[in-house]
Amino acid sequence: MAVNSQSGAQASLAARLESVKLGLADAAKRAGRSPDDLTLIVVTKFHPASLVSDLAELGVRDVGENRHQEAQLKSAELAELDLRWHFIGQLQTKKARQAAQYAHAIHSIDRERLVDALATADVATPIEAFVQLNLTDDPGRGGAAPAELERIAERVLETPTLRLRGVMAVAPLPEEEEAASAFARLREYSERLRALAPGASDISAGMTHDYVEAIDAGATHLRIGSAITGNRPIAG
């Protein structure tokens, strides 16, 4: 019975993953883009390492986490798997060097002090870095003010341990602004960044509820969680 239950759970996970992949491909085609231009990052916040292992069996290689301690433990437990760990949450400066030991990419570069901390990390290859921007007027939200984009980007470009990939943002709440409008502004910020660093053309944006709008605006990295993983367990 336990084996059948486990098999059923894996089949459901596979079905949800395939559904999202089809949705991303359809959104890309309707936007006149190639689905091959998109990177699906499966966000596994609060889920056990066993679920990440199940995802790996289904071909998932890009995994997103937004809590350092959780990411650190999972990446260590699953070190034998060929996974690319994307850190997408707010990163404390004092934890930066530790995060650099497992993170293939950090999507939440939002201040120069964090860049400076990552500059002293011992890494074999540069970490892919996205400058996170705050698309709201609330300074308490994650991300740098758009006015700080070039300054932070220049610091990243000067840092050998980092490779500047592009911009990242979370859409405002629906009652604050429509996702399409917010992501259109993010695309403008991406163009500003490319004027400084032509190769930093990636856009990390779009989650389960707004990935269509993100793809329309040029998103290259989609951070999808519950649509694939199912409801999150209660945080411990």
C-alpha positions, 0 to 999 in steps of 0.5 A: 500500500505504501509503495502504491501511495508513493507511486501515485504521488510521483505520478501526480508530481509528474503530471503537475510538472508536465502541465506547467511545462506545457503552460510555459511553452504555450505562453512563450509561443503566444508571445512569439518566443521560443520555449527553449529560451525559458528556464523553469526553476522549481521552488521547493520551499518547506518541502523535504529533500525527498521531493527534490529527489523525486523532481530530479528523477523527473528531469528537473535540474534547477531548484529554487530556495528562499531560506538559507538554512533550508537550502544549505541542508537540502543541497548537502543531503542531495550533493550527489545529484546534478542540481543547480540551486537558485537562491531566491530569497533575501540573503543576510550579508553574514550568510553570503559566503555560506550561500556561495558554497551551494548556490549556482545562482543568487537572484536577490542581489539588492545591495552593495554590501551583499556584493562585497560579502560575496566577493570574498567567497571561495568559489570554483566558478562565478555565481550567476547574479541577478539584481533584484528590484523593488517594483513597489513604493514600499521600502520594506519589500525585497529588492533595491530601488530602481535608481540603484540598479546601475550602481549595484550592477557596476559593483557586480561587474567588478567582482570576480566571484559573480557573473551578472546575468540580469534583473529579478523582481516579484510582482506587486500585489494584485490590488497594488498594480497589475502584473503586466504593467509591473513586468513591463517596467521590469523589462525597461529596467532590463534594457537599462542594464543591458546598456551597461552590460549587454550580456546581462539580458536575463529576467527572473520573474513570474511565479505560479499565478503570473508567469504568463504576464512575465513571459509576455514581458520577456522573462527568461527564468520562471520561479514556479512552486505550488503548481508543481510541488503541491501545497507547501507543508506548514513551516517548521 
